[in-house]
Amino acid sequence: MDVVDLRDYYATPLGQRTQRFLSLAIARHLADGADLRIAGLGFAAPYLARYRAHAERVSALMPARQGVVNWPSGGPNAAALVDETCLPLPDAMLDRVVMVHALELSDRPLELLRETWRVLAPGGRLIVVVPNRVGVWARLDRTPFGHGRPYSRGQLQRLMREALFSPSGWSEALYFWPAQGRLVLQIAPFFERFGHGVAAMLGGVLIVEAVKQLYEGLPARSRSGERVLRPVLVPTAAARVRGARVANRVSDPS
């Protein structure tokens, strides 16, 4: 989706209602973001404004395929147009990344997540919002959540683990019908409360909070020439020899 389409959607009554409910759901994972370095990836700008007062730094990174708009509307610009698989940030710079309208629209979701892993600090957390495969919102293209690839919880969990993230929290949001009608928008708060209590698995979007794991595989070659991953914590042959010598000295007092 184009960034102009996304911006125009959030200017509609349905978009404003979406922003309200989804912001509350994200806040359950991020709280006020006090003294944190936070970045939004995708079109996360509507969900970042609430953190600017308390966070150390808040920025909006928008993929080149979508385009970029100035953000925030007042004050110095904090938005940048980026290659989603090669972010212009040093290693371990960010404490939190909020990913909205990004993963489901990416052609290379695993590379996107691995690049996010790189720029997160040790113990940093990633909060991802994606369309729920079993929800109504993924079946209708009248909202941005009806575009791209929806995910089930199992699919998202496997993708996170493959990208070296450990899922630590799950939630759902957007239980009301995605329509612009005044009556639908008026009763939307009731359906949002009802869904959380009764139909928790049928939300329009899935939200996963994942922690950066502190180990990574090193590229190696198998005998067949295929690229494989070798754990970095496996000791080398020289290290095993040194360890054996130390063990022998400890076991033999002489």
C-alpha positions in Angstrom: 0.0 0.0 0.0 1.1 3.6 -0.7 1.8 5.8 2.3 -0.8 8.3 1.0 -3.5 5.6 1.2 -2.4 4.7 4.7 -2.4 8.3 5.8 -5.8 9.0 4.3 -7.3 5.9 6.0 -6.3 7.1 9.4 -8.0 10.4 8.7 -11.4 8.7 8.3 -13.7 8.0 11.2 -13.0 4.3 10.9 -9.3 4.9 10.8 -9.5 7.1 13.9 -11.5 4.4 15.7 -8.9 1.8 14.6 -6.1 4.0 15.9 -7.8 4.4 19.3 -8.4 0.7 20.0 -5.1 -0.5 18.5 -3.1 2.2 20.5 -4.6 0.9 23.7 -3.7 -2.7 22.8 -0.1 -1.7 21.9 0.2 0.2 25.2 -0.4 -3.0 27.1 2.9 -4.2 25.8 4.8 -0.9 25.8 3.4 1.2 28.6 4.6 4.8 28.4 8.1 3.9 27.0 9.9 6.1 29.6 13.6 6.7 28.7 13.6 4.2 25.8 14.8 4.5 22.3 11.7 3.6 20.2 11.3 3.2 16.4 8.2 2.5 14.4 8.7 0.4 11.3 6.2 0.4 8.5 3.4 2.9 8.9 3.5 3.1 12.7 3.4 6.9 13.1 -0.2 7.0 14.3 0.8 4.8 17.2 4.0 6.6 18.2 2.8 10.1 19.2 1.9 9.0 22.7 5.5 8.0 23.5 7.2 11.2 22.5 6.7 12.9 25.9 8.5 10.2 27.9 10.8 8.3 25.6 14.5 9.2 25.0 14.0 9.1 21.2 11.1 8.2 18.9 11.5 7.8 15.1 9.3 6.5 12.3 11.1 4.3 9.7 9.0 3.9 6.5 9.8 1.3 3.8 10.8 2.6 0.4 8.1 0.7 -1.3 5.4 2.5 0.7 6.9 6.0 0.6 7.4 8.5 3.4 5.4 11.4 4.9 6.6 14.1 7.3 6.2 13.2 10.9 5.3 14.6 13.3 3.3 17.4 11.7 4.7 20.0 14.1 8.4 20.3 15.1 11.5 18.6 13.7 11.0 15.7 11.3 11.5 12.3 12.9 10.6 10.1 9.8 12.9 8.5 7.3 12.6 6.5 4.1 14.5 3.3 4.5 15.4 -0.1 3.0 13.6 -2.4 5.3 16.3 -5.1 5.0 19.2 -2.6 5.5 18.2 0.0 8.1 20.5 3.0 8.5 21.1 2.4 12.1 24.1 0.9 14.1 23.9 -2.4 15.9 22.0 -2.6 19.2 20.8 1.0 19.0 17.1 0.6 19.8 15.2 -0.6 22.9 11.8 -1.1 21.3 10.5 -1.5 17.7 6.8 -1.2 16.9 6.0 -2.8 13.6 2.7 -1.9 12.0 1.7 -2.3 8.3 5.1 -3.8 7.6 5.5 -7.6 8.1 2.4 -8.6 6.1 3.3 -6.3 3.2 7.0 -7.3 3.0 8.3 -9.6 0.3 11.1 -10.7 2.6 9.6 -11.0 6.1 12.4 -13.1 7.5 15.1 -10.6 6.3 13.0 -7.8 7.7 12.9 -9.5 11.1 16.6 -10.3 11.1 17.5 -6.7 10.3 15.2 -5.6 13.2 17.1 -8.1 15.4 20.4 -6.4 14.5 19.4 -2.9 15.5 17.7 -4.0 18.8 19.8 -3.8 22.0 20.3 -7.1 24.0 17.1 -7.8 25.7 15.2 -5.4 23.4 11.7 -6.1 22.4 9.8 -6.1 19.2 6.0 -5.5 19.0 4.4 -6.7 15.8 0.9 -6.0 14.6 -0.4 -8.2 11.7 -3.8 -9.2 10.3 -5.3 -12.2 12.0 -5.8 -15.0 9.4 -9.1 -16.1 11.1 -10.4 -12.5 11.6 -12.9 -10.6 9.5 -10.5 -7.7 8.8 -8.2 -9.8 6.8 -11.1 -10.8 4.4 -12.1 -7.3 3.5 -9.9 -4.9 1.6 -11.6 -1.7 2.8 -8.9 -1.3 5.4 -5.1 -1.6 5.3 -5.4 -4.8 7.3 -7.1 -6.4 4.3 -3.9 -6.2 2.2 -0.8 -8.4 2.3 -0.4 -11.7 4.0 -2.4 -12.4 7.2 -0.9 -14.7 9.8 -2.1 -17.3 12.3 -0.5 -17.4 15.7 1.4 -20.6 14.9 2.8 -19.1 11.7 3.9 -15.9 13.4 5.5 -17.8 16.3 7.5 -20.0 13.9 8.7 -17.0 11.9 9.7 -15.1 15.1 11.8 -18.1 16.3 13.4 -18.5 12.9 14.5 -14.8 13.2 15.9 -15.4 16.7 13.1 -13.8 18.6 11.4 -15.4 21.6 7.7 -14.6 21.8 6.8 -13.4 25.3 3.3 -12.0 25.0 0.2 -12.2 22.8 -3.0 -10.2 22.4 -5.7 -9.4 19.9 -7.6 -6.2 18.9 -10.2 -4.9 16.5 -13.3 -7.0 17.2 -15.9 -4.7 15.6 -17.0 -4.8 12.0 -14.8 -2.7 9.7 -17.4 -0.3 8.3 -17.7 3.5 8.2 -21.4 3.5 9.3 -22.1 5.8 12.2 -24.0 3.1 14.1 -21.2 0.6 13.7 -18.7 3.1 15.0 -20.9 4.0 18.0 -21.2 0.4 19.2 -17.6 -0.4 18.4 -16.5 0.0 22.0 -19.0 -2.6 23.2 -17.8 -5.1 20.6 -14.2 -4.4 21.6 -14.9 -5.1 25.3 -17.0 -8.1 24.4 -14.4 -9.6 22.1 -11.6 -9.4 24.7 -13.8 -11.3 27.2 -15.5 -13.9 25.0 -14.0 -14.2 21.5 -10.3 -13.5 22.2 -9.1 -15.5 19.2 -11.3 -13.7 16.6 -9.7 -10.2 16.7 -9.0 -8.5 13.5 -5.3 -8.3 14.3 -2.7 -10.3 16.2 -0.1 -8.5 18.4 3.0 -10.4 19.5 5.7 -9.1 21.8 9.0 -10.8 21.3 12.4 -10.6 23.0 15.7 -10.5 21.1 17.6 -13.7 21.8 21.3 -13.2 22.6 22.8 -15.9 20.4 23.1 -16.3 16.6 24.3 -18.9 14.2 27.5 -18.5 12.1 27.3 -19.2 8.4 29.2 -22.4 7.4 29.3 -24.9 4.6 28.2 -28.5 4.8 30.0 -31.3 2.9 27.5 -30.9 0.1 28.3 -27.2 -0.2 24.9 -26.0 1.1 24.9 -23.0 3.5 24.1 -24.1 7.0 24.1 -22.5 10.5 26.5 -23.5 13.1 25.9 -22.4 16.8 28.5 -19.9 18.0 28.6 -21.5 21.4 30.1 -24.9 20.1 33.8 -24.9 21.2 36.4 -25.2 18.5 38.9 -28.1 18.4 41.6 -25.9 20.0 39.3 -24.9 22.8 38.4 -28.5 23.5 42.1 -29.4 23.8 42.8 -26.6 26.2 39.8 -27.6 28.2 41.0 -31.2 28.5 44.4 -30.0 29.6 42.9 -27.9 32.3 40.7 -30.8 33.5 43.8 -33.1 33.7 45.7 -30.5 35.8 42.7 -30.2 38.2 42.3 -34.0 38.6 46.0 -34.6 39.1 47.4 -32.6 42.0 51.0 -33.4 40.9 
